[in-house]
């Protein structure tokens, strides 16, 4: 999740001069988003053969949520 990592690094640097060490425990619902007809899966791990890349249908919302949580934590 490179965009989440970037958001965490940017916010952390505002409060500290070192690089952060973090563990995220993000729980997402399984299946399709039933609120959106013909929607994709909410996330997909079958993007690359090594299964190390995730695709999120609502990645911007996830990044913004993590960003808000970290800012809240530090203020």
C-alpha positions as CSV (number, residue, x, y, z in Angstrom):
1,X,0.0,0.0,0.0
2,X,2.5,2.6,-1.2
3,X,0.0,5.5,-0.9
4,X,-0.8,4.7,2.7
5,X,2.9,4.5,3.5
6,X,3.5,7.8,1.8
7,X,0.7,9.5,3.8
8,X,2.1,8.1,7.0
9,X,5.7,9.3,6.2
10,X,4.5,12.8,5.3
11,X,2.5,13.3,8.5
12,X,5.1,11.7,10.7
13,X,7.8,14.0,9.4
14,X,5.7,17.0,10.5
15,X,6.1,15.9,14.1
16,X,9.4,14.0,14.1
17,X,12.7,14.1,12.3
18,X,13.1,10.3,12.0
19,X,11.3,7.7,9.9
20,X,8.3,6.0,11.4
21,X,7.9,2.3,12.3
22,X,4.3,1.2,12.2
23,X,2.0,-1.7,11.9
24,X,-1.5,-1.3,10.5
25,X,-4.3,-3.6,11.2
26,X,-6.9,-2.8,8.6
27,X,-10.1,-4.9,8.4
28,X,-12.1,-4.7,5.3
29,X,-15.4,-6.3,4.4
30,X,-15.3,-9.2,2.0
31,X,-17.2,-9.5,-1.2
32,X,-18.6,-6.9,-3.5
33,X,-19.8,-3.4,-2.6
34,X,-23.6,-4.1,-2.8
35,X,-24.3,-0.4,-2.6
36,X,-22.8,0.1,-6.1
37,X,-24.3,-2.0,-8.8
38,X,-21.8,-3.8,-11.0
39,X,-19.0,-2.9,-8.6
40,X,-15.6,-4.6,-8.5
41,X,-14.5,-6.5,-5.5
42,X,-13.7,-4.2,-2.6
43,X,-10.1,-5.4,-2.8
44,X,-8.1,-7.7,-5.0
45,X,-4.9,-9.6,-4.2
46,X,-4.7,-11.2,-7.6
47,X,-3.0,-8.2,-9.2
48,X,0.5,-9.7,-9.3
49,X,1.7,-13.3,-9.2
50,X,3.5,-12.9,-5.9
51,X,0.3,-11.6,-4.2
52,X,2.2,-8.7,-2.6
53,X,0.2,-6.0,-4.3
54,X,-3.3,-5.1,-3.3
55,X,-5.9,-3.2,-5.4
56,X,-8.5,-1.3,-3.5
57,X,-11.8,-0.1,-5.0
58,X,-11.8,2.9,-2.6
59,X,-8.1,3.5,-2.1
60,X,-8.5,7.3,-1.7
61,X,-11.0,6.8,1.1
62,X,-8.6,4.4,2.9
63,X,-5.6,6.7,2.6
64,X,-7.7,9.7,3.8
65,X,-9.0,7.7,6.8
66,X,-5.4,6.7,7.8
67,X,-4.2,10.3,7.3
68,X,-7.0,11.6,9.6
69,X,-6.3,9.0,12.2
70,X,-2.6,9.8,12.4
71,X,-3.2,13.5,12.5
72,X,-5.7,13.0,15.3
73,X,-3.2,10.8,17.1
74,X,-0.5,13.5,17.1
75,X,-2.7,16.5,17.9
